Amino acid sequence: MQDDVKLLGENELALINALQLRPRGSWTELGRALGADPVTVARRWSRLTGRGEAWVTFSPGPRLFDQVCVAFTEIDCAPGEAAPVVRALSAHPHMITIERSAGAYDLLATVATRDLAAMSRYTLDVLPTVAGLRAVRARIVTHMFTEGGRWRITALAPAQRAQLTAPPAAPANGGGASAITPLDRALLASLSRDGRAFPQRLATGLAVSSATVKRRLDQLTRLGLLRFRCDFARPLGGWPVAATFWATVPPGDLPGIGQALVQLPETRNCAAISGAHNLVLQVSLHSVTDVLRFESQLAAAHPGLHIAERVITLRHEKLLGHILDPDGRSVDVIPPDIWSDPATSPDTRSAREADTDRPPAEAG
């Protein structure tokens, strides 16, 4: 981050924290908790979004992970080819998040597809054809303990947080279609650009009634398929360091340790995975020196957890569909569409057609 870059102020962080707790809350509700006029709060948010420093988008609900296939994917690039590879992969709707890493691989990507067969086609047939990409190693998520949309900063006082913290919703057993429909996919694409959009605005773009949009949003959230999240330029907000820990845990201890890691304030993503290590933990930290402190705390609290590798993210290039600049601002959106066929998606097809005469990359 450049020295002349302006960091987010306390009022801006407080608003971000409020929207993490209530992403689609009214300005009146948010203003009441923040002790500010609703118009002032709305203008503050407009400035943040206009600069790309914060945004609300959709987030996968816990039940969605039971329907789709997710993988943490390590990608190696040819020398000097990381930047072109990132540009190509950023256009892929199945490439949810892309990180430049200071580790044994060049990129760490979170990939999602509608099922294992689609994941196989994408990682074995599509990705190896991308020019400049040397190797792909996918670690399939077998259980997602938590995802980044649940991560919170602590810019609000406890009493303020209490005003915005809704009681946990009871899981729904029925009362709505649980399969993702074409309308849902179009709705999610719109919400990826503006997660606070009113049903009427969403309905206009989708050529359906606002009642249809509201009803389906309510169903998706009640069924645990959809959540909303507020993200922001973390380097500007005091969390410039992201780290990934690959760990091994005795299988019998994995559920308990996974649930314990979810409670840590640093935790963003935590999942059981396939491969040589059975747990991945991604955290947000204030400084590089916090990596050792955090790892030491893990070792003391969980003696059965063996960290095999720790990797610091050099830069987030893409975060849940949002293309980021070097300071973490959102500069563009590629709506995720994990239900499309990777073999026929226009973006992935054009990548294959662009370069057909080079040696294939390794995949594993």
C-alpha distance (Angstrom), angle and dihedral (degrees) to the residues before:
residue distance angle dihedral
M1 . . .
Q2 3.81 . .
D3 3.79 118.9 .
D4 3.83 93.2 -122.1
V5 3.81 94.7 54.7
K6 3.80 111.9 116.0
L7 3.80 114.9 -124.9
L8 3.78 122.6 -138.8
G9 3.80 114.6 -90.7
E10 3.79 129.2 -128.3
N11 3.81 94.0 -99.5
E12 3.80 91.0 50.6
L13 3.80 92.7 49.0
A14 3.79 90.3 48.0
L15 3.79 90.2 54.3
I16 3.79 91.0 47.8
N17 3.80 90.3 50.9
A18 3.81 90.2 49.5
L19 3.79 91.0 51.5
Q20 3.79 91.2 48.0
L21 3.79 86.5 59.4
R22 3.80 96.5 40.2
P23 3.84 108.5 16.0
R24 3.80 94.8 175.3
G25 3.79 97.9 32.0
S26 3.80 118.8 136.6
W27 3.78 120.1 -101.3
T28 3.80 88.0 -116.2
E29 3.79 91.9 55.1
L30 3.80 92.9 44.7
G31 3.81 92.7 44.5
R32 3.80 91.5 51.6
A33 3.81 91.2 56.0
L34 3.81 92.8 43.4
G35 3.78 94.8 45.7
A36 3.79 91.4 -123.2
D37 3.78 137.9 116.6
P38 3.85 112.0 -91.7
V39 3.80 91.2 -125.5
T40 3.80 90.6 53.5
V41 3.80 91.0 49.5
A42 3.81 91.9 49.1
R43 3.81 91.7 49.9
R44 3.79 91.1 48.3
W45 3.80 90.2 52.7
S46 3.80 91.6 46.8
R47 3.81 89.9 55.6
L48 3.81 91.6 49.1
T49 3.79 94.2 49.4
G50 3.80 92.0 42.4
R51 3.80 89.4 58.2
G52 3.81 92.1 43.4
E53 3.81 90.4 -120.0
A54 3.83 95.9 125.1
W55 3.77 137.1 11.6
V56 3.79 142.4 170.9
T57 3.78 118.6 -130.1
F58 3.77 139.1 158.0
S59 3.77 122.1 -81.3
P60 3.81 130.1 -162.2
G61 3.78 114.6 -96.7
P62 3.82 120.1 -133.3
R63 3.81 93.4 -102.7
L64 3.80 92.1 54.3
F65 3.80 90.7 68.4
D66 3.81 87.8 63.0
Q67 3.82 89.5 60.6
V68 3.80 104.0 42.4
C69 3.80 139.4 47.8
V70 3.81 120.5 -116.3
A71 3.80 128.3 -174.2
F72 3.79 136.3 -177.0
T73 3.79 100.7 -136.9
E74 3.79 127.5 -160.9
I75 3.80 114.2 -153.0
D76 3.80 128.6 -167.5
C77 3.80 120.3 -159.5
A78 3.78 133.5 -160.8
P79 3.83 113.9 -100.0
G80 3.78 110.2 -72.3
E81 3.80 92.8 5.0
A82 3.81 101.3 98.0
A83 3.81 94.8 97.2
P84 3.84 95.4 50.6
V85 3.80 89.9 45.4
V86 3.80 91.0 52.1
R87 3.81 90.7 50.7
A88 3.79 91.4 50.7
L89 3.80 95.6 44.9
S90 3.80 93.7 45.0
A91 3.80 88.6 67.8
H92 3.81 92.0 57.6
P93 3.82 112.6 101.4
H94 3.82 90.5 -148.7
M95 3.83 92.3 56.6
I96 3.78 98.4 88.3
T97 3.82 100.7 171.3
I98 3.82 131.1 8.9
E99 3.80 124.9 -167.4
R100 3.81 131.1 -176.7
S101 3.78 104.0 -135.5
A102 3.78 137.0 -156.8
G103 3.78 94.2 -140.8
A104 3.78 144.9 82.4
Y105 3.82 90.7 -56.2
D106 3.81 131.9 49.0
L107 3.80 100.4 -132.0
L108 3.77 136.3 24.2
A109 3.80 112.8 -159.5
T110 3.77 133.5 -176.9
V111 3.79 107.0 -140.2
A112 3.80 126.7 -171.2
T113 3.79 130.7 -173.5
R114 3.79 135.1 168.8
D115 3.83 93.8 -102.0
L116 3.81 144.5 -13.6
A117 3.80 92.9 -86.5
A118 3.80 90.6 57.2
M119 3.82 90.1 46.2
S120 3.80 88.7 53.5
R121 3.80 92.3 51.4
Y122 3.77 92.2 47.1
T123 3.81 98.9 46.8
L124 3.82 97.9 34.6
D125 3.81 102.7 35.3
V126 3.81 109.9 19.3
L127 3.81 108.1 35.1
P128 3.84 96.5 48.6
T129 3.82 89.0 60.9
V130 3.81 94.3 60.1
A131 3.81 109.3 111.6
G132 3.81 112.8 -109.3
L133 3.80 94.7 15.8
R134 3.82 111.9 123.8
A135 3.82 107.3 178.7
V136 3.81 141.9 1.6
R137 3.81 126.6 -156.4
A138 3.79 117.0 -178.9
R139 3.81 124.5 -162.2
I140 3.80 107.7 -163.8
V141 3.81 118.2 -139.7
T142 3.80 109.6 -123.4
H143 3.80 94.0 179.2
M144 3.80 131.1 5.8
F145 3.79 110.4 -145.5
T146 3.81 93.4 -177.8
E147 3.79 140.2 -18.2
G148 3.78 132.8 -145.7
G149 3.79 96.5 -94.9
R150 3.80 90.3 75.2
W151 3.82 94.6 55.9
R152 3.80 113.8 111.8
I153 3.78 136.5 -167.9
T154 3.81 118.8 -144.5
A155 3.78 103.9 -128.1
L156 3.83 93.8 128.4
A157 3.78 129.7 72.8
P158 3.82 116.0 -110.3
A159 3.82 91.8 -106.0
Q160 3.81 90.6 53.2
R161 3.79 92.2 48.9
A162 3.80 90.0 49.6
Q163 3.81 90.5 58.0
L164 3.80 91.1 56.1
T165 3.79 102.0 36.4
A166 3.77 109.2 100.9
P167 3.82 119.5 -153.6
P168 3.82 112.0 -100.8
A169 3.77 112.1 -89.3
A170 3.78 118.1 -119.5
P171 3.81 111.5 -111.7
A172 3.78 112.8 -102.6
N173 3.78 120.3 -123.2
G174 3.78 96.0 -167.5
G175 3.76 143.4 -35.7
G176 3.78 100.5 120.8
A177 3.77 143.8 38.2
S178 3.80 109.8 -74.6
A179 3.81 96.0 -166.7
I180 3.80 116.9 90.5
T181 3.80 109.0 -111.4
P182 3.83 131.0 -158.2
L183 3.81 88.1 -102.4
D184 3.81 89.5 53.2
R185 3.79 90.8 51.9
A186 3.80 91.5 52.4
L187 3.80 90.3 45.2
L188 3.80 92.1 51.4
A189 3.81 90.7 49.2
S190 3.81 89.3 56.6
L191 3.80 92.5 44.8
S192 3.80 91.1 51.0
R193 3.80 87.3 64.5
D194 3.80 96.5 42.1
G195 3.77 118.5 7.2
R196 3.81 91.2 -177.0
A197 3.81 95.5 56.7
F198 3.81 113.9 133.9
P199 3.83 117.7 -115.4
Q200 3.81 90.1 -113.4
R201 3.79 92.1 56.7
L202 3.80 91.5 46.1
A203 3.79 91.0 47.3
T204 3.80 92.6 52.9
G205 3.79 91.8 55.8
L206 3.81 92.5 46.2
A207 3.82 96.8 43.2
V208 3.80 93.4 -124.8
S209 3.78 133.3 108.8
S210 3.79 122.1 -81.7
A211 3.82 87.7 -124.5
T212 3.82 89.2 59.3
V213 3.80 91.3 50.3
K214 3.80 94.0 47.1
R215 3.79 92.5 46.8
R216 3.79 93.0 50.6
L217 3.82 93.5 45.3
D218 3.79 89.1 52.3
Q219 3.81 90.8 48.8
L220 3.80 94.5 48.0
T221 3.80 93.3 49.7
R222 3.81 93.6 43.0
L223 3.81 90.9 50.1
G224 3.80 90.8 52.2
L225 3.80 93.9 -115.5
L226 3.79 97.6 112.5
R227 3.78 137.1 40.4
F228 3.77 133.7 164.3
R229 3.78 128.2 -127.9
C230 3.78 139.6 -173.0
D231 3.79 114.7 -136.9
F232 3.77 128.4 -176.9
A233 3.79 142.8 -179.2
R234 3.78 95.9 -76.1
P235 3.84 96.2 -166.1
L236 3.81 87.9 58.3
G237 3.79 93.0 47.6
G238 3.79 100.0 52.7
W239 3.81 100.2 -91.5
P240 3.82 102.6 97.0
V241 3.80 96.4 147.3
A242 3.80 125.8 77.5
A243 3.79 120.0 178.4
T244 3.79 134.4 -173.7
F245 3.79 121.9 -152.0
W246 3.80 120.7 -162.3
A247 3.80 108.5 -158.8
T248 3.78 144.2 172.7
V249 3.80 121.3 -137.4
P250 3.83 129.2 177.8
P251 3.82 103.7 -95.5
G252 3.79 92.8 -122.5
D253 3.82 90.7 54.8
L254 3.78 96.5 45.1
P255 3.85 98.7 91.7
G256 3.81 93.4 48.3
I257 3.80 95.5 44.4
G258 3.79 91.5 44.7
Q259 3.80 91.6 53.9
A260 3.82 90.7 46.7
L261 3.81 91.8 52.6
V262 3.80 90.0 52.3
Q263 3.82 88.6 65.1
L264 3.82 94.6 57.9
P265 3.82 112.1 104.8
E266 3.82 91.3 -136.0
T267 3.82 94.9 55.8
R268 3.79 118.1 108.9
N269 3.80 104.4 158.6
C270 3.78 128.4 14.2
A271 3.80 124.7 171.4
A272 3.77 144.8 157.9
I273 3.79 108.5 -119.4
S274 3.79 143.2 -174.9
G275 3.79 122.9 -110.7
A276 3.79 136.7 53.8
H277 3.82 91.0 -32.3
N278 3.78 122.6 44.2
L279 3.82 102.0 -156.9
V280 3.80 135.5 53.0
L281 3.79 123.0 -170.1
Q282 3.81 124.2 -173.6
V283 3.79 119.9 -169.0
S284 3.81 140.5 179.5
L285 3.81 117.1 -133.3
H286 3.79 139.0 178.6
S287 3.81 97.2 -128.3
V288 3.79 144.1 4.0
T289 3.81 89.8 -107.2
D290 3.81 88.1 61.7
V291 3.81 89.3 68.4
L292 3.80 93.2 73.1
R293 3.81 92.2 41.4
F294 3.79 91.6 51.4
E295 3.80 93.5 45.9
S296 3.81 90.7 49.5
Q297 3.80 90.1 52.9
L298 3.79 90.3 50.7
A299 3.80 91.8 51.1
A300 3.81 92.3 49.6
A301 3.81 94.6 46.4
H302 3.81 97.4 41.4
P303 3.82 113.1 30.3
G304 3.82 90.3 175.1
L305 3.79 92.2 60.2
H306 3.82 112.5 92.7
I307 3.80 115.8 -167.1
A308 3.78 107.9 -148.5
E309 3.80 98.2 178.2
R310 3.76 138.4 7.6
V311 3.80 120.2 -162.2
I312 3.81 128.0 -170.9
T313 3.79 117.8 -147.1
L314 3.79 111.8 -124.9
R315 3.79 93.5 -166.1
H316 3.78 139.7 -12.1
E317 3.80 107.7 -128.3
K318 3.80 97.0 176.6
L319 3.81 131.0 14.4
L320 3.80 119.6 -170.5
G321 3.78 90.9 -32.4
H322 3.83 96.9 -41.3
I323 3.80 116.0 118.7
L324 3.81 108.9 -138.3
D325 3.78 133.4 -154.5
P326 3.85 120.8 -135.6
D327 3.83 90.6 -84.9
G328 3.79 93.1 51.7
R329 3.81 98.8 -102.6
S330 3.78 119.1 145.2
V331 3.80 109.5 -114.7
D332 3.81 100.9 165.1
V333 3.79 141.9 1.6
I334 3.79 129.2 -131.8
P335 3.81 102.4 -171.9
P336 3.80 110.5 -131.7
D337 3.79 113.8 -119.2
I338 3.77 105.9 177.6
W339 3.82 92.3 166.2
S340 3.79 94.7 65.8
D341 3.80 118.7 97.6
P342 3.83 108.8 -100.3
A343 3.80 90.9 -147.7
T344 3.82 93.4 57.9
S345 3.81 102.4 31.4
P346 3.84 107.5 123.0
D347 3.81 93.6 -131.0
T348 3.78 95.8 49.7
R349 3.82 92.5 40.9
S350 3.80 92.5 53.9
A351 3.81 90.0 50.3
R352 3.80 90.6 56.0
E353 3.80 93.4 45.9
A354 3.81 92.3 49.7
D355 3.80 94.0 68.0
T356 3.79 121.0 19.7
D357 3.82 104.4 148.2
R358 3.81 103.2 62.8
P359 3.83 126.1 96.2
P360 3.83 112.5 -85.6
A361 3.78 120.3 -105.6
E362 3.76 122.7 -117.4
A363 3.78 117.9 -99.6
G364 3.78 129.0 -165.7
